[in-house]
Amino acid sequence: MTLLLIFSMAILALGTFAFRYFGSVMEQYVPDFQRYEELLNNMGMVLLISVAAVVMIYEAGAFAGWARCIGVVTAGGLAYYRVNILGVLFVGTFVTAGLRLLGVP
Amino acid sequence: MVFKIDKVTRSILLVCLIDGIVGVSFGASAVNLGVELWIPFVLSIVVLAGASEFLFVSVLAAGGSPFTAALAGLLVNARHLPFGVSVKNEVGAGKQRLLGCHLMNDESVAFALAQSSRKERRRAYWLCGLGIIVCWPLGILVGGLFGDLITHPESFGLDALFPSLILALVLPNLSTINKKVTALFGALIALLTTPFLPVGLPVLLSSLALFFTTKRVKADTKKSERA
């Protein structure tokens, strides 16, 4: 059992590293790479936004509650208007914690 | 004595601290779920991608096979392939690239992309990556050992920090209408498919948004070339 566990942890670690590494050296192996570069660069951005959106709304596959959603959307609004990072983080946390204090789930 | 620290460095240090706190709560909950502490601790160093580690530990805690847990984790981590393309100039060359690639995660990539010059991008990437590889495992260790002392981190709104941070770093960079539409469309795809698909897949699917808007991306580029 422990052996299978260690083997599985190794697979996760090595596989994750392989994704990271091959992404960074892809241009050497894909002919005419520059044609796709802009697309792949934008893909990084879209994936990050999607990660943020999913983490904002779901917790273990179910709705995470309004407090976090409203807090993060408020933070996102400030970020869009280029308020600095510390301000954005402070407001996101403050609104979420405040709503929970008021009994919003 | 007053240390002069620039804005980017300050934000990075704060984010590392936050990741440490998230680590504390992860370590504490892993131990509470009956998972031995060495498992999340070792994962935090050799995998260094939080979401997949949560998933691995929760599959184990639910009595699932570790092998299934690893495959699910890999699906979640597949986004590091396009991340690698985005930061290929920041990870370094030769042997340095090995460490540089390992330091790749949501935060370090987002910080790098948010900087304008190549030098700043590189500095932000490495500072954030190195900070997280120290704070994240340390937090997990502390949480696992002293987890009993910590009550619900949600009541402080700390769970809002990670998504807020990513938005703070990425949203100001959505410079064209086209990028905004693509990001919004991608997020919608991920959100609408999450209830029906295994964890990790919805985020990957969000990249389909790019194929619907690529034509317009080209038009945009031409326009900016002319300008």
HADDOCK unambig.tbl for C-alpha pairs under 7 A between the chains (distance, minus, plus):
assign (segid A and resid 4 and name CA) (segid B and resid 66 and name CA) 6.95 0.50 0.50
assign (segid A and resid 5 and name CA) (segid B and resid 66 and name CA) 5.48 0.50 0.50
assign (segid A and resid 8 and name CA) (segid B and resid 66 and name CA) 5.73 0.50 0.50
assign (segid A and resid 8 and name CA) (segid B and resid 67 and name CA) 5.09 0.50 0.50
assign (segid A and resid 8 and name CA) (segid B and resid 70 and name CA) 5.54 0.50 0.50
assign (segid A and resid 9 and name CA) (segid B and resid 43 and name CA) 6.98 0.50 0.50
assign (segid A and resid 9 and name CA) (segid B and resid 70 and name CA) 6.52 0.50 0.50
assign (segid A and resid 11 and name CA) (segid B and resid 70 and name CA) 6.55 0.50 0.50
assign (segid A and resid 12 and name CA) (segid B and resid 47 and name CA) 6.85 0.50 0.50
assign (segid A and resid 12 and name CA) (segid B and resid 70 and name CA) 5.03 0.50 0.50
assign (segid A and resid 12 and name CA) (segid B and resid 73 and name CA) 6.48 0.50 0.50
assign (segid A and resid 12 and name CA) (segid B and resid 74 and name CA) 5.96 0.50 0.50
assign (segid A and resid 13 and name CA) (segid B and resid 46 and name CA) 5.59 0.50 0.50
assign (segid A and resid 13 and name CA) (segid B and resid 47 and name CA) 4.54 0.50 0.50
assign (segid A and resid 15 and name CA) (segid B and resid 74 and name CA) 6.56 0.50 0.50
assign (segid A and resid 16 and name CA) (segid B and resid 47 and name CA) 6.70 0.50 0.50
assign (segid A and resid 16 and name CA) (segid B and resid 74 and name CA) 6.30 0.50 0.50
assign (segid A and resid 16 and name CA) (segid B and resid 77 and name CA) 6.01 0.50 0.50
assign (segid A and resid 17 and name CA) (segid B and resid 102 and name CA) 6.20 0.50 0.50
assign (segid A and resid 19 and name CA) (segid B and resid 78 and name CA) 6.24 0.50 0.50
assign (segid A and resid 19 and name CA) (segid B and resid 80 and name CA) 5.55 0.50 0.50
assign (segid A and resid 19 and name CA) (segid B and resid 81 and name CA) 4.61 0.50 0.50
assign (segid A and resid 20 and name CA) (segid B and resid 80 and name CA) 5.11 0.50 0.50
assign (segid A and resid 20 and name CA) (segid B and resid 81 and name CA) 5.32 0.50 0.50
assign (segid A and resid 20 and name CA) (segid B and resid 84 and name CA) 5.16 0.50 0.50
assign (segid A and resid 20 and name CA) (segid B and resid 101 and name CA) 5.58 0.50 0.50
assign (segid A and resid 20 and name CA) (segid B and resid 104 and name CA) 6.89 0.50 0.50
assign (segid A and resid 21 and name CA) (segid B and resid 84 and name CA) 6.66 0.50 0.50
assign (segid A and resid 21 and name CA) (segid B and resid 101 and name CA) 5.74 0.50 0.50
assign (segid A and resid 22 and name CA) (segid B and resid 81 and name CA) 6.63 0.50 0.50
assign (segid A and resid 23 and name CA) (segid B and resid 81 and name CA) 4.29 0.50 0.50
assign (segid A and resid 23 and name CA) (segid B and resid 82 and name CA) 5.80 0.50 0.50
assign (segid A and resid 23 and name CA) (segid B and resid 83 and name CA) 6.82 0.50 0.50
assign (segid A and resid 23 and name CA) (segid B and resid 84 and name CA) 4.02 0.50 0.50
assign (segid A and resid 23 and name CA) (segid B and resid 85 and name CA) 4.80 0.50 0.50
assign (segid A and resid 24 and name CA) (segid B and resid 84 and name CA) 4.23 0.50 0.50
assign (segid A and resid 24 and name CA) (segid B and resid 85 and name CA) 4.91 0.50 0.50
assign (segid A and resid 24 and name CA) (segid B and resid 87 and name CA) 6.91 0.50 0.50
assign (segid A and resid 24 and name CA) (segid B and resid 88 and name CA) 4.41 0.50 0.50
assign (segid A and resid 26 and name CA) (segid B and resid 85 and name CA) 6.98 0.50 0.50
assign (segid A and resid 40 and name CA) (segid B and resid 82 and name CA) 5.85 0.50 0.50
assign (segid A and resid 40 and name CA) (segid B and resid 85 and name CA) 6.59 0.50 0.50
assign (segid A and resid 40 and name CA) (segid B and resid 86 and name CA) 6.96 0.50 0.50
assign (segid A and resid 41 and name CA) (segid B and resid 85 and name CA) 6.63 0.50 0.50
assign (segid A and resid 41 and name CA) (segid B and resid 86 and name CA) 4.87 0.50 0.50
assign (segid A and resid 43 and name CA) (segid B and resid 82 and name CA) 6.52 0.50 0.50
assign (segid A and resid 43 and name CA) (segid B and resid 207 and name CA) 5.83 0.50 0.50
assign (segid A and resid 44 and name CA) (segid B and resid 82 and name CA) 5.66 0.50 0.50
assign (segid A and resid 44 and name CA) (segid B and resid 83 and name CA) 5.24 0.50 0.50
assign (segid A and resid 44 and name CA) (segid B and resid 86 and name CA) 6.33 0.50 0.50
assign (segid A and resid 45 and name CA) (segid B and resid 170 and name CA) 6.79 0.50 0.50
assign (segid A and resid 46 and name CA) (segid B and resid 183 and name CA) 4.95 0.50 0.50
assign (segid A and resid 46 and name CA) (segid B and resid 186 and name CA) 6.12 0.50 0.50
assign (segid A and resid 46 and name CA) (segid B and resid 206 and name CA) 6.99 0.50 0.50
assign (segid A and resid 46 and name CA) (segid B and resid 207 and name CA) 6.37 0.50 0.50
assign (segid A and resid 47 and name CA) (segid B and resid 203 and name CA) 6.06 0.50 0.50
assign (segid A and resid 47 and name CA) (segid B and resid 204 and name CA) 6.88 0.50 0.50
assign (segid A and resid 47 and name CA) (segid B and resid 206 and name CA) 6.63 0.50 0.50
assign (segid A and resid 47 and name CA) (segid B and resid 207 and name CA) 6.56 0.50 0.50
assign (segid A and resid 48 and name CA) (segid B and resid 106 and name CA) 6.86 0.50 0.50
assign (segid A and resid 48 and name CA) (segid B and resid 166 and name CA) 6.83 0.50 0.50
assign (segid A and resid 49 and name CA) (segid B and resid 167 and name CA) 6.73 0.50 0.50
assign (segid A and resid 49 and name CA) (segid B and resid 183 and name CA) 6.52 0.50 0.50
assign (segid A and resid 49 and name CA) (segid B and resid 187 and name CA) 6.32 0.50 0.50
assign (segid A and resid 50 and name CA) (segid B and resid 186 and name CA) 6.39 0.50 0.50
assign (segid A and resid 50 and name CA) (segid B and resid 187 and name CA) 4.40 0.50 0.50
assign (segid A and resid 50 and name CA) (segid B and resid 190 and name CA) 6.03 0.50 0.50
assign (segid A and resid 50 and name CA) (segid B and resid 203 and name CA) 5.68 0.50 0.50
assign (segid A and resid 50 and name CA) (segid B and resid 206 and name CA) 6.70 0.50 0.50
assign (segid A and resid 51 and name CA) (segid B and resid 203 and name CA) 6.15 0.50 0.50
assign (segid A and resid 52 and name CA) (segid B and resid 163 and name CA) 4.38 0.50 0.50
assign (segid A and resid 52 and name CA) (segid B and resid 166 and name CA) 6.21 0.50 0.50
assign (segid A and resid 52 and name CA) (segid B and resid 167 and name CA) 6.90 0.50 0.50
assign (segid A and resid 53 and name CA) (segid B and resid 187 and name CA) 6.13 0.50 0.50
assign (segid A and resid 53 and name CA) (segid B and resid 191 and name CA) 6.96 0.50 0.50
assign (segid A and resid 54 and name CA) (segid B and resid 190 and name CA) 6.84 0.50 0.50
assign (segid A and resid 54 and name CA) (segid B and resid 191 and name CA) 5.88 0.50 0.50
assign (segid A and resid 55 and name CA) (segid B and resid 163 and name CA) 6.38 0.50 0.50
assign (segid A and resid 56 and name CA) (segid B and resid 163 and name CA) 5.98 0.50 0.50
assign (segid A and resid 61 and name CA) (segid B and resid 195 and name CA) 6.16 0.50 0.50
assign (segid A and resid 68 and name CA) (segid B and resid 160 and name CA) 5.62 0.50 0.50
assign (segid A and resid 71 and name CA) (segid B and resid 160 and name CA) 6.72 0.50 0.50
assign (segid A and resid 72 and name CA) (segid B and resid 160 and name CA) 5.93 0.50 0.50
assign (segid A and resid 72 and name CA) (segid B and resid 163 and name CA) 6.61 0.50 0.50
assign (segid A and resid 72 and name CA) (segid B and resid 164 and name CA) 5.32 0.50 0.50
assign (segid A and resid 75 and name CA) (segid B and resid 164 and name CA) 5.74 0.50 0.50
assign (segid A and resid 76 and name CA) (segid B and resid 164 and name CA) 6.37 0.50 0.50
assign (segid A and resid 76 and name CA) (segid B and resid 167 and name CA) 5.54 0.50 0.50
assign (segid A and resid 76 and name CA) (segid B and resid 168 and name CA) 6.50 0.50 0.50
assign (segid A and resid 79 and name CA) (segid B and resid 167 and name CA) 6.53 0.50 0.50
assign (segid A and resid 79 and name CA) (segid B and resid 168 and name CA) 4.68 0.50 0.50
assign (segid A and resid 79 and name CA) (segid B and resid 171 and name CA) 6.20 0.50 0.50
assign (segid A and resid 79 and name CA) (segid B and resid 172 and name CA) 6.47 0.50 0.50
assign (segid A and resid 80 and name CA) (segid B and resid 171 and name CA) 5.37 0.50 0.50
assign (segid A and resid 80 and name CA) (segid B and resid 172 and name CA) 5.50 0.50 0.50
assign (segid A and resid 82 and name CA) (segid B and resid 172 and name CA) 5.92 0.50 0.50
assign (segid A and resid 85 and name CA) (segid B and resid 11 and name CA) 6.70 0.50 0.50
assign (segid A and resid 85 and name CA) (segid B and resid 168 and name CA) 5.78 0.50 0.50
assign (segid A and resid 86 and name CA) (segid B and resid 11 and name CA) 6.62 0.50 0.50
assign (segid A and resid 88 and name CA) (segid B and resid 164 and name CA) 6.94 0.50 0.50
assign (segid A and resid 88 and name CA) (segid B and resid 168 and name CA) 6.51 0.50 0.50
assign (segid A and resid 89 and name CA) (segid B and resid 161 and name CA) 6.04 0.50 0.50
assign (segid A and resid 89 and name CA) (segid B and resid 164 and name CA) 5.98 0.50 0.50
assign (segid A and resid 89 and name CA) (segid B and resid 165 and name CA) 6.30 0.50 0.50
assign (segid A and resid 92 and name CA) (segid B and resid 160 and name CA) 6.11 0.50 0.50
assign (segid A and resid 92 and name CA) (segid B and resid 161 and name CA) 6.70 0.50 0.50
assign (segid A and resid 92 and name CA) (segid B and resid 164 and name CA) 6.21 0.50 0.50
assign (segid A and resid 93 and name CA) (segid B and resid 157 and name CA) 4.78 0.50 0.50
assign (segid A and resid 93 and name CA) (segid B and resid 158 and name CA) 6.03 0.50 0.50
assign (segid A and resid 93 and name CA) (segid B and resid 160 and name CA) 5.66 0.50 0.50
assign (segid A and resid 93 and name CA) (segid B and resid 161 and name CA) 6.14 0.50 0.50
assign (segid A and resid 94 and name CA) (segid B and resid 157 and name CA) 6.74 0.50 0.50
assign (segid A and resid 96 and name CA) (segid B and resid 157 and name CA) 5.03 0.50 0.50
assign (segid A and resid 96 and name CA) (segid B and resid 160 and name CA) 6.76 0.50 0.50
assign (segid A and resid 97 and name CA) (segid B and resid 155 and name CA) 5.79 0.50 0.50
assign (segid A and resid 97 and name CA) (segid B and resid 156 and name CA) 5.05 0.50 0.50
assign (segid A and resid 97 and name CA) (segid B and resid 157 and name CA) 4.29 0.50 0.50
assign (segid A and resid 100 and name CA) (segid B and resid 155 and name CA) 6.69 0.50 0.50
